[in-house]
Amino acid sequence: MTDRTAKADDGGAVSFGARLVGSAAFTSLFREGMALVEETAAYLDGDGRTESRSLGRPESIAYATESMRLTTRLMQIASWLLVQRAVNDGEMSADQARDEKRKVRLSPITSTLSPEIFGRLPERLRDIVERAGRLQERVQILDAQLDGKLVAEEPSRNPLEGQMELLRQAFGRG
């Protein structure tokens, strides 16, 4: 494996984030993220451009603002995913990845639009914005796990329960 091989820390816990980044689940997350980037680019350059022309002035300004936020969010996510894949593939060390990560901000990019204005934007844009937000949340959880900021608690009965909870958190389920 790479520098991110899951290792036990002093308390015997295994780094779930490091293990997840090297897993099929990460590959799926990577593909989902890159597919959303491609889908968004195609939409904004195609149907989205057409849809935006039919909007009123307030909605048109909101559309432009929201599409910029969306593009920024997706570029941050794509950068993070590409760095993690480079570490997995041995193209970058964990130290190099940490240096690159300082350049990528995964901070939430929340909309400042009122729900009323957001609701008047094209349905497909709203859908992509919401999906990108959920994807970003999953990436932020995984990033926190890799940084050791999010650790599973010691399970009391089922030894897999802590790992299952981390999976639920990472993939936005309950």
C-alpha positions as CSV (number, residue, x, y, z in Angstrom):
1,M,0.0,0.0,0.0
2,T,1.1,3.6,0.3
3,D,2.0,6.1,3.1
4,R,-1.7,6.1,3.9
5,T,-1.8,2.4,4.9
6,A,-4.2,2.0,7.8
7,K,-2.2,1.6,10.9
8,A,-3.1,1.2,14.5
9,D,-2.5,4.3,16.7
10,D,-1.4,4.2,20.3
11,G,-4.9,3.2,21.4
12,G,-5.1,0.3,18.9
13,A,-7.6,2.0,16.6
14,V,-7.3,1.7,12.9
15,S,-7.3,4.8,10.8
16,F,-10.6,4.3,9.0
17,G,-10.1,7.3,6.7
18,A,-6.7,6.0,5.4
19,R,-8.3,2.6,4.8
20,L,-11.3,4.1,3.1
21,V,-9.2,6.2,0.7
22,G,-7.6,3.0,-0.5
23,S,-10.8,1.2,-1.0
24,A,-13.4,0.5,-3.6
25,A,-15.7,2.9,-1.8
26,F,-13.2,5.7,-2.5
27,T,-13.0,4.6,-6.2
28,S,-16.8,4.9,-6.3
29,L,-16.7,8.4,-4.6
30,F,-14.0,9.5,-7.0
31,R,-16.0,8.4,-10.0
32,E,-19.1,10.0,-8.7
33,G,-17.3,13.3,-8.1
34,M,-15.7,13.4,-11.5
35,A,-19.0,12.4,-13.2
36,L,-20.7,15.3,-11.4
37,V,-18.0,17.7,-12.6
38,E,-18.5,16.5,-16.2
39,E,-22.3,16.6,-15.9
40,T,-22.2,20.2,-14.4
41,A,-19.9,21.4,-17.1
42,A,-22.1,20.0,-19.9
43,Y,-25.2,21.4,-18.3
44,L,-23.8,24.9,-17.7
45,D,-22.4,25.0,-21.3
46,G,-25.6,23.6,-22.8
47,D,-29.1,23.4,-21.4
48,G,-28.2,25.6,-18.5
49,R,-27.2,28.4,-20.7
50,T,-30.4,28.1,-22.6
51,E,-32.5,27.9,-19.4
52,S,-30.7,31.0,-17.9
53,R,-31.8,33.1,-20.9
54,S,-35.4,32.8,-20.0
55,L,-35.0,33.9,-16.4
56,G,-36.0,37.3,-15.0
57,R,-33.3,39.7,-13.9
58,P,-33.1,38.6,-10.2
59,E,-33.2,35.0,-11.1
60,S,-30.6,35.5,-13.8
61,I,-28.2,37.1,-11.3
62,A,-28.9,34.3,-8.9
63,Y,-28.2,31.8,-11.6
64,A,-24.9,33.3,-12.3
65,T,-23.9,33.5,-8.7
66,E,-25.0,30.0,-7.9
67,S,-23.3,28.5,-11.0
68,M,-20.0,30.2,-9.9
69,R,-20.4,28.8,-6.3
70,L,-21.1,25.4,-7.8
71,T,-18.1,25.5,-10.1
72,T,-15.8,26.5,-7.3
73,R,-17.2,23.8,-5.0
74,L,-16.7,21.1,-7.6
75,M,-13.2,22.2,-8.5
76,Q,-12.3,22.0,-4.8
77,I,-13.8,18.5,-4.6
78,A,-12.1,17.4,-7.8
79,S,-8.7,18.7,-6.6
80,W,-9.0,16.9,-3.3
81,L,-10.1,13.6,-5.0
82,L,-7.2,13.8,-7.5
83,V,-4.7,14.4,-4.7
84,Q,-6.0,11.4,-2.8
85,R,-5.9,9.2,-5.9
86,A,-2.3,10.3,-6.6
87,V,-1.4,9.1,-3.1
88,N,-3.1,5.8,-3.6
89,D,-1.4,5.3,-7.0
90,G,2.0,6.1,-5.4
91,E,2.4,9.2,-7.5
92,M,2.6,11.5,-4.5
93,S,3.7,11.0,-0.9
94,A,1.4,11.7,2.1
95,D,3.6,14.7,2.9
96,Q,3.2,16.1,-0.6
97,A,-0.5,15.5,-0.4
98,R,-0.6,17.5,2.9
99,D,1.2,20.4,1.2
100,E,-1.2,20.3,-1.8
101,K,-4.2,20.0,0.6
102,R,-3.3,23.4,2.1
103,K,-4.0,24.9,-1.3
104,V,-7.4,23.2,-1.6
105,R,-10.1,24.6,0.7
106,L,-12.9,22.3,1.5
107,S,-14.9,24.9,3.4
108,P,-18.6,24.9,2.8
109,I,-19.7,27.2,0.1
110,T,-23.2,28.0,1.2
111,S,-25.7,29.8,-0.9
112,T,-26.8,33.3,0.2
113,L,-29.9,33.1,-1.9
114,S,-33.3,33.2,-0.3
115,P,-35.2,29.9,-0.6
116,E,-37.7,31.8,-2.7
117,I,-35.1,32.9,-5.3
118,F,-33.3,29.5,-5.2
119,G,-36.7,27.8,-5.8
120,R,-37.1,29.8,-9.0
121,L,-33.9,28.7,-10.5
122,P,-34.0,25.8,-13.1
123,E,-34.8,22.5,-11.5
124,R,-31.7,20.8,-12.9
125,L,-29.4,23.5,-11.5
126,R,-31.0,23.1,-8.1
127,D,-30.5,19.4,-8.3
128,I,-26.9,19.6,-9.2
129,V,-26.2,22.2,-6.4
130,E,-27.8,19.9,-3.8
131,R,-25.9,16.8,-5.0
132,A,-22.6,18.8,-5.0
133,G,-23.4,19.9,-1.4
134,R,-23.9,16.3,-0.3
135,L,-20.8,15.1,-2.1
136,Q,-18.8,17.9,-0.5
137,E,-20.1,16.9,3.0
138,R,-18.9,13.3,2.4
139,V,-15.5,14.5,1.2
140,Q,-15.2,16.8,4.2
141,I,-15.9,13.9,6.6
142,L,-13.3,11.7,4.9
143,D,-10.8,14.5,5.0
144,A,-11.4,15.0,8.7
145,Q,-10.9,11.2,9.2
146,L,-7.6,11.4,7.3
147,D,-6.5,14.3,9.5
148,G,-7.5,12.4,12.6
149,K,-10.1,15.0,13.5
150,L,-13.0,12.5,13.3
151,V,-12.4,9.3,15.1
152,A,-14.8,6.5,15.7
153,E,-15.6,5.8,19.3
154,E,-14.7,2.5,20.8
155,P,-17.7,0.2,20.1
156,S,-19.2,-1.4,23.2
157,R,-20.6,-4.7,21.8
158,N,-20.2,-5.0,18.0
159,P,-16.6,-4.5,16.9
160,L,-17.8,-3.2,13.5
161,E,-20.4,-0.7,14.8
162,G,-17.8,2.2,15.0
163,Q,-16.7,1.5,11.4
164,M,-20.3,1.3,10.2
165,E,-21.1,4.7,11.8
166,L,-18.1,6.2,10.0
167,L,-19.4,4.7,6.7
168,R,-22.9,6.2,7.4
169,Q,-21.2,9.6,8.1
170,A,-19.0,9.4,5.0
171,F,-21.8,8.5,2.7
172,G,-24.5,10.7,4.1
173,R,-26.7,8.0,5.5
174,G,-28.6,8.4,8.8
